[in-house]
Amino acid sequence: MAADLDDTDRRILDELTADGRMSMRTLAERLHISRANAYARVERLQRSGVIRGFTADIDPAAAGLGTSAYVTLNLRQHDWREVRAQLLQLEGVAHIGLLGGEFDVILLVRARDNADLRRLVLDEIQSMPGVLNTRTHLVFEEPRPPRAGGPSPTSRAAG
């Protein structure tokens, strides 16, 4: 069930999206609310599952993962749960999306190089029971979307 978010909650999410290490004091000052209010709201957003956690924004290339690709999969329909469980265990799979449409699954995978990507796709993913076929789409560039000061998913106007 979706949480009821007011403008202050949305501003908190925008600020923490831009800087997840921001102190409660700084957050409260930026939003012109008390620290107690900031703590309570962040705690409520965490308890309700709106804030799932705080992570570092890692540059994959700087971390030694210079090759990225989107891999689409078609599955035998009754095997999707087992395939999903196996994909969750694979090192290098950064994101899994279950789809409706032409493909059943899309993965964002990160690898050291093309040989590592080949091993991941051909040896690991394609050998999974239930995977019928894959298509690999190399990522040439990943421009970083604007964060601070730019529009975010929580601040877009409905239209």
Protein Blocks (a to p, Z undefined) as FASTA:
>chain_A
ZZdddfklmmmmmmmmmommbcfklmmmmnopafklmmmmmmmmmmnomanbdcddddfk
lnopabccdddddddfklmmmmmmmmmmpghiabdcddedjbfbdcddddfblmlmmmmm
mmmmmmpghiabdcddddfbdcdddfehpacfklpccZZ
